[in-house]
Amino acid sequence: MKKLALHWKIIIGMVLGIIFGFIMNSVSGQQFVTDWIAPFGTIFINLLKLIAVPLILASLIKGISDLKDISKIRDMGLRTISIYIGTTLVAIIIGLSIVNLVKPGTGMPQETIEKIKMKYENDAGVTDKLAKASAQKDAGPLQALVDIFPSNIFQAMGEAKMLQVIFFALFVGICLLLIGEKQAKPMIDIFDSLNEVVMKMVDLIMLFAPYAVFALMANVIIAFDDTEILLKLLQYALCVVGGLLLMIGFYLILIKVFTKKSPFWFLNKISPAQLLAFSTSSSAATLPVTMERVEEHLGVDKEVSGFVLPVGATVNMDGTSLYQGIAAVFIMQVIWPEGLTFTNQLVIVLTALLASIGSAAVPSAGMVMLVIVLESIGFPAELLPIGLALIFAVDRPLDMCRTVVNVTGDATVSMMVAKSLDKLHDNPKPKEWDDNYDEVK
């Protein structure tokens, strides 16, 4: 097992977790999993979230200060945002094309719709998503801009408000450039050292990953007890998964064309981050691992990864955007077919693009943004709870899949930006957790 690659260990943990979850379902052992297995997955996610903010601070400040030229920040920022917007548009178009071609929402039996409505319409999860979407919709038109600027950086760090942390790190990095190299060096050395410490933490935390993934997958499986409804929603779910697979194929083409690297090499190197994204459903929780794989295994310079990946974890939600397009049209096909006009679908493209930028990098944030997308096309308010109820049963597994696409997209864009800036190294040297262990044991 020690010689087995990390991604194989995670896959083994995932498969065993799924099998264990089904066994516990069959013997009514759900409470055992909830009480004695699931907490280990929660601990693992907490540890990853613990180091996410220090990692963003350290890597961004160090990366910006190393550029030595403020104009390079502008160039990197414009390239990053442009590519992110481009890939998000491609994702939405792929999603809308598939759902209009397959039409998974047409012909769903009325009794199934009623059964789903009764089971999920008053579910606390559906109600919570509607409330969050309402609060976000009621905010002013420039509220998203206001939210970027923190009034208290320690509060922003404590609440893991990533855009505010990114702004602060960029602000500090630029100011370090402006005060001169001699005065900036002591502080740069601190953040350089902090970055190395946090990356070592990632190595140590990942030793626990296969066991944590086992716990996370077992907990996911015990949540699904109505297989009849799941089977009815399978066609919709397959549309989403098919679209996500096409999106990953698009990334691999970009990798081959723009970076001249093998797509299979790319998948092999980034797979631990993908598997972790699938298990946690959170781009933010996966960020430390994504940065470690991109820097030490894909060869992206820290100057680039430290900027592109934190920004991507916050504003690049290709998988979520693709899902929103399919989910919105699917819901309309089932309960509001008269709303399926070409104009409304153009509005869905624009709103899903803007919503993906504002979507939080946490589990099920996409469903909150879906409400805003539906309301933008005049979807009847009284049908919204039914619409969310239709897809609520399969939202969690689809959330896991679309998070894989979000993370893969972040890694792809970081390689493209690095290649364009000549910051992509051909022979990266991965670090192990025990590199210096002999010196201190």
Buried (B, 14 or more C-beta within 10 A) or exposed (E): EEEEEBBBBBBBBBEBBBBBBBEBBEEEBBEBBBEEBBEBBEEBBEBBBBBBBBBBBBBBBBBBBBBEEEEBBEBBBEBBBEBBBEBBBBBBBBBBBBBBEBBBBEEBEEEBBEBBBEBBBEBEBBEEBBEBBBEBEEEEEEEBEEBEEBEEBEEBBEEBBBBBBBBBBBBBBBBBBEEEEEEBEEBBEEBBEBBEEBBBBBBEBBEEBBBBBBBBBBBBBBBBEEEEBBEBBEBBBEBBBBBBEBBBEBBBEBBEEBBEBEBEEBBEBBBBBBBBBBBBBBBBBBBBBBBBBBBBBBBBBBBBBBBBBBBBBBBBBBBBBBBBBBBBBBBBBBBBEEBBEEEBBEBBBEBBBBBBBBBBBBBBBBBBBBBBBBBBBEBEEEBBBBBBBBBBBBBBBBBBBBBBBBBBBBBBBBBBBBBBBEBBEEEBEEBEBEEEEEEEE
